[in-house]
Amino acid sequence: EKVDLIKYDSDPKIFIENALAPAKNLTVIITDPKKNEALVFADKDNFSLAIGKKGINAKLASRLTKYKLDIKTEEEAKEFGIKLG
């Protein structure tokens, strides 16, 4: 069985980024801190890593961080009017 260690950070943005490893270059926006909701934008190279096989990485990261994560692509970020990087 494989065990991953995730570095905790009191800043939820950084904690969410750490939980979605091995995906890198993520942009995390806390959309509703009271409801623990966040948008995560990933470039095309990291999108599938952030989601994981059958969505398992996203589900585990959500359970670990206690945030509802909505993971989107760079193209979707542009539709929201958000410039990444």
CNS distance restraints for C-alpha pairs under 8 A (distance, minus, plus):
assign (resid   6 and name CA) (resid  18 and name CA) 6.11 0.50 0.50
assign (resid   6 and name CA) (resid  19 and name CA) 5.92 0.50 0.50
assign (resid   7 and name CA) (resid  15 and name CA) 7.24 0.50 0.50
assign (resid   7 and name CA) (resid  18 and name CA) 6.27 0.50 0.50
assign (resid   7 and name CA) (resid  19 and name CA) 7.80 0.50 0.50
assign (resid   8 and name CA) (resid  15 and name CA) 5.73 0.50 0.50
assign (resid   8 and name CA) (resid  18 and name CA) 7.60 0.50 0.50
assign (resid   9 and name CA) (resid  14 and name CA) 6.20 0.50 0.50
assign (resid   9 and name CA) (resid  15 and name CA) 5.01 0.50 0.50
assign (resid  10 and name CA) (resid  14 and name CA) 7.93 0.50 0.50
assign (resid  10 and name CA) (resid  15 and name CA) 7.02 0.50 0.50
assign (resid  11 and name CA) (resid  15 and name CA) 6.22 0.50 0.50
assign (resid  12 and name CA) (resid  16 and name CA) 5.94 0.50 0.50
assign (resid  12 and name CA) (resid  65 and name CA) 7.65 0.50 0.50
assign (resid  13 and name CA) (resid  17 and name CA) 6.31 0.50 0.50
assign (resid  13 and name CA) (resid  28 and name CA) 5.63 0.50 0.50
assign (resid  13 and name CA) (resid  29 and name CA) 7.08 0.50 0.50
assign (resid  13 and name CA) (resid  30 and name CA) 7.13 0.50 0.50
assign (resid  14 and name CA) (resid  18 and name CA) 6.14 0.50 0.50
assign (resid  15 and name CA) (resid  19 and name CA) 6.10 0.50 0.50
assign (resid  15 and name CA) (resid  65 and name CA) 7.05 0.50 0.50
assign (resid  16 and name CA) (resid  20 and name CA) 6.27 0.50 0.50
assign (resid  16 and name CA) (resid  28 and name CA) 7.52 0.50 0.50
assign (resid  16 and name CA) (resid  61 and name CA) 6.94 0.50 0.50
assign (resid  16 and name CA) (resid  65 and name CA) 6.42 0.50 0.50
assign (resid  17 and name CA) (resid  21 and name CA) 6.73 0.50 0.50
assign (resid  17 and name CA) (resid  23 and name CA) 8.00 0.50 0.50
assign (resid  17 and name CA) (resid  24 and name CA) 7.69 0.50 0.50
assign (resid  17 and name CA) (resid  26 and name CA) 6.61 0.50 0.50
assign (resid  17 and name CA) (resid  28 and name CA) 7.26 0.50 0.50
assign (resid  19 and name CA) (resid  61 and name CA) 5.07 0.50 0.50
assign (resid  19 and name CA) (resid  64 and name CA) 7.39 0.50 0.50
assign (resid  19 and name CA) (resid  65 and name CA) 7.44 0.50 0.50
assign (resid  20 and name CA) (resid  49 and name CA) 7.89 0.50 0.50
assign (resid  20 and name CA) (resid  50 and name CA) 5.41 0.50 0.50
assign (resid  20 and name CA) (resid  57 and name CA) 6.61 0.50 0.50
assign (resid  20 and name CA) (resid  58 and name CA) 6.83 0.50 0.50
assign (resid  20 and name CA) (resid  61 and name CA) 5.95 0.50 0.50
assign (resid  21 and name CA) (resid  49 and name CA) 7.68 0.50 0.50
assign (resid  21 and name CA) (resid  50 and name CA) 6.99 0.50 0.50
assign (resid  22 and name CA) (resid  49 and name CA) 6.49 0.50 0.50
assign (resid  22 and name CA) (resid  50 and name CA) 7.34 0.50 0.50
assign (resid  23 and name CA) (resid  46 and name CA) 5.07 0.50 0.50
assign (resid  23 and name CA) (resid  47 and name CA) 7.32 0.50 0.50
assign (resid  23 and name CA) (resid  49 and name CA) 5.12 0.50 0.50
assign (resid  23 and name CA) (resid  50 and name CA) 5.17 0.50 0.50
assign (resid  24 and name CA) (resid  42 and name CA) 7.86 0.50 0.50
assign (resid  24 and name CA) (resid  46 and name CA) 6.27 0.50 0.50
assign (resid  25 and name CA) (resid  42 and name CA) 6.70 0.50 0.50
assign (resid  25 and name CA) (resid  43 and name CA) 7.31 0.50 0.50
assign (resid  25 and name CA) (resid  46 and name CA) 7.52 0.50 0.50
assign (resid  26 and name CA) (resid  40 and name CA) 6.62 0.50 0.50
assign (resid  26 and name CA) (resid  41 and name CA) 5.70 0.50 0.50
assign (resid  26 and name CA) (resid  42 and name CA) 4.97 0.50 0.50
assign (resid  26 and name CA) (resid  43 and name CA) 7.45 0.50 0.50
assign (resid  26 and name CA) (resid  46 and name CA) 7.95 0.50 0.50
assign (resid  27 and name CA) (resid  40 and name CA) 5.62 0.50 0.50
assign (resid  27 and name CA) (resid  41 and name CA) 5.06 0.50 0.50
assign (resid  27 and name CA) (resid  42 and name CA) 6.67 0.50 0.50
assign (resid  27 and name CA) (resid  84 and name CA) 7.05 0.50 0.50
assign (resid  28 and name CA) (resid  38 and name CA) 6.79 0.50 0.50
assign (resid  28 and name CA) (resid  39 and name CA) 5.83 0.50 0.50
assign (resid  28 and name CA) (resid  40 and name CA) 4.54 0.50 0.50
assign (resid  28 and name CA) (resid  41 and name CA) 6.51 0.50 0.50
assign (resid  29 and name CA) (resid  38 and name CA) 5.58 0.50 0.50
assign (resid  29 and name CA) (resid  39 and name CA) 5.16 0.50 0.50
assign (resid  29 and name CA) (resid  40 and name CA) 6.38 0.50 0.50
assign (resid  30 and name CA) (resid  36 and name CA) 7.64 0.50 0.50
assign (resid  30 and name CA) (resid  37 and name CA) 6.15 0.50 0.50
assign (resid  30 and name CA) (resid  38 and name CA) 4.30 0.50 0.50
assign (resid  30 and name CA) (resid  39 and name CA) 6.38 0.50 0.50
assign (resid  31 and name CA) (resid  36 and name CA) 7.99 0.50 0.50
assign (resid  31 and name CA) (resid  37 and name CA) 5.63 0.50 0.50
assign (resid  31 and name CA) (resid  38 and name CA) 5.09 0.50 0.50
assign (resid  31 and name CA) (resid  39 and name CA) 6.57 0.50 0.50
assign (resid  32 and name CA) (resid  36 and name CA) 5.79 0.50 0.50
assign (resid  32 and name CA) (resid  37 and name CA) 5.05 0.50 0.50
assign (resid  32 and name CA) (resid  38 and name CA) 6.83 0.50 0.50
assign (resid  33 and name CA) (resid  37 and name CA) 6.34 0.50 0.50
assign (resid  35 and name CA) (resid  67 and name CA) 7.97 0.50 0.50
assign (resid  36 and name CA) (resid  66 and name CA) 6.88 0.50 0.50
assign (resid  36 and name CA) (resid  67 and name CA) 4.66 0.50 0.50
assign (resid  36 and name CA) (resid  68 and name CA) 6.17 0.50 0.50
assign (resid  37 and name CA) (resid  67 and name CA) 5.33 0.50 0.50
assign (resid  37 and name CA) (resid  68 and name CA) 4.70 0.50 0.50
assign (resid  37 and name CA) (resid  69 and name CA) 6.18 0.50 0.50
assign (resid  37 and name CA) (resid  70 and name CA) 7.93 0.50 0.50
assign (resid  38 and name CA) (resid  67 and name CA) 6.63 0.50 0.50
assign (resid  38 and name CA) (resid  68 and name CA) 6.19 0.50 0.50
assign (resid  38 and name CA) (resid  69 and name CA) 5.14 0.50 0.50
assign (resid  38 and name CA) (resid  70 and name CA) 6.30 0.50 0.50
assign (resid  39 and name CA) (resid  69 and name CA) 5.95 0.50 0.50
assign (resid  39 and name CA) (resid  70 and name CA) 4.87 0.50 0.50
assign (resid  39 and name CA) (resid  71 and name CA) 6.00 0.50 0.50
assign (resid  39 and name CA) (resid  72 and name CA) 7.35 0.50 0.50
assign (resid  40 and name CA) (resid  69 and name CA) 6.81 0.50 0.50
assign (resid  40 and name CA) (resid  70 and name CA) 5.99 0.50 0.50
assign (resid  40 and name CA) (resid  71 and name CA) 4.62 0.50 0.50
assign (resid  40 and name CA) (resid  72 and name CA) 6.06 0.50 0.50
assign (resid  41 and name CA) (resid  47 and name CA) 7.94 0.50 0.50
assign (resid  41 and name CA) (resid  71 and name CA) 5.83 0.50 0.50
assign (resid  41 and name CA) (resid  72 and name CA) 4.85 0.50 0.50
assign (resid  41 and name CA) (resid  73 and name CA) 5.45 0.50 0.50
assign (resid  41 and name CA) (resid  74 and name CA) 6.10 0.50 0.50
assign (resid  41 and name CA) (resid  77 and name CA) 6.60 0.50 0.50
assign (resid  42 and name CA) (resid  46 and name CA) 5.70 0.50 0.50
assign (resid  42 and name CA) (resid  47 and name CA) 5.02 0.50 0.50
assign (resid  42 and name CA) (resid  50 and name CA) 7.51 0.50 0.50
assign (resid  42 and name CA) (resid  71 and name CA) 7.34 0.50 0.50
assign (resid  42 and name CA) (resid  72 and name CA) 6.38 0.50 0.50
assign (resid  42 and name CA) (resid  73 and name CA) 5.18 0.50 0.50
assign (resid  42 and name CA) (resid  74 and name CA) 5.88 0.50 0.50
assign (resid  43 and name CA) (resid  47 and name CA) 5.85 0.50 0.50
assign (resid  43 and name CA) (resid  73 and name CA) 5.84 0.50 0.50
assign (resid  43 and name CA) (resid  74 and name CA) 5.11 0.50 0.50
assign (resid  44 and name CA) (resid  48 and name CA) 7.60 0.50 0.50
assign (resid  44 and name CA) (resid  73 and name CA) 6.56 0.50 0.50
assign (resid  44 and name CA) (resid  74 and name CA) 6.96 0.50 0.50
assign (resid  45 and name CA) (resid  49 and name CA) 7.84 0.50 0.50
assign (resid  46 and name CA) (resid  50 and name CA) 6.14 0.50 0.50
assign (resid  47 and name CA) (resid  51 and name CA) 6.34 0.50 0.50
assign (resid  47 and name CA) (resid  71 and name CA) 7.89 0.50 0.50
assign (resid  47 and name CA) (resid  72 and name CA) 7.55 0.50 0.50
assign (resid  47 and name CA) (resid  73 and name CA) 6.42 0.50 0.50
assign (resid  48 and name CA) (resid  52 and name CA) 5.76 0.50 0.50
assign (resid  48 and name CA) (resid  53 and name CA) 7.78 0.50 0.50
assign (resid  49 and name CA) (resid  57 and name CA) 7.71 0.50 0.50
assign (resid  50 and name CA) (resid  57 and name CA) 6.34 0.50 0.50
assign (resid  50 and name CA) (resid  58 and name CA) 6.28 0.50 0.50
assign (resid  50 and name CA) (resid  71 and name CA) 7.66 0.50 0.50
assign (resid  51 and name CA) (resid  55 and name CA) 4.92 0.50 0.50
assign (resid  51 and name CA) (resid  56 and name CA) 6.85 0.50 0.50
assign (resid  51 and name CA) (resid  57 and name CA) 5.46 0.50 0.50
assign (resid  51 and name CA) (resid  58 and name CA) 4.92 0.50 0.50
assign (resid  51 and name CA) (resid  71 and name CA) 7.33 0.50 0.50
assign (resid  52 and name CA) (resid  56 and name CA) 5.40 0.50 0.50
assign (resid  52 and name CA) (resid  57 and name CA) 4.58 0.50 0.50
assign (resid  52 and name CA) (resid  58 and name CA) 6.56 0.50 0.50
assign (resid  53 and name CA) (resid  57 and name CA) 7.17 0.50 0.50
assign (resid  55 and name CA) (resid  59 and name CA) 6.24 0.50 0.50
assign (resid  56 and name CA) (resid  60 and name CA) 6.05 0.50 0.50
assign (resid  57 and name CA) (resid  61 and name CA) 6.05 0.50 0.50
assign (resid  58 and name CA) (resid  62 and name CA) 6.05 0.50 0.50
assign (resid  58 and name CA) (resid  69 and name CA) 7.27 0.50 0.50
assign (resid  58 and name CA) (resid  71 and name CA) 7.98 0.50 0.50
assign (resid  59 and name CA) (resid  63 and name CA) 6.25 0.50 0.50
assign (resid  60 and name CA) (resid  64 and name CA) 6.04 0.50 0.50
assign (resid  61 and name CA) (resid  65 and name CA) 5.99 0.50 0.50
assign (resid  62 and name CA) (resid  66 and name CA) 5.53 0.50 0.50
assign (resid  62 and name CA) (resid  67 and name CA) 5.23 0.50 0.50
assign (resid  62 and name CA) (resid  68 and name CA) 5.79 0.50 0.50
assign (resid  62 and name CA) (resid  69 and name CA) 6.04 0.50 0.50
assign (resid  63 and name CA) (resid  67 and name CA) 7.15 0.50 0.50
assign (resid  72 and name CA) (resid  76 and name CA) 6.02 0.50 0.50
assign (resid  72 and name CA) (resid  77 and name CA) 7.02 0.50 0.50
assign (resid  73 and name CA) (resid  77 and name CA) 6.39 0.50 0.50
assign (resid  74 and name CA) (resid  78 and name CA) 6.50 0.50 0.50
assign (resid  74 and name CA) (resid  84 and name CA) 7.26 0.50 0.50
assign (resid  75 and name CA) (resid  79 and name CA) 6.63 0.50 0.50
assign (resid  76 and name CA) (resid  80 and name CA) 6.47 0.50 0.50
assign (resid  77 and name CA) (resid  81 and name CA) 6.32 0.50 0.50
assign (resid  77 and name CA) (resid  82 and name CA) 5.10 0.50 0.50
assign (resid  77 and name CA) (resid  83 and name CA) 6.84 0.50 0.50
assign (resid  77 and name CA) (resid  84 and name CA) 7.50 0.50 0.50
assign (resid  78 and name CA) (resid  82 and name CA) 5.32 0.50 0.50
assign (resid  78 and name CA) (resid  83 and name CA) 6.30 0.50 0.50
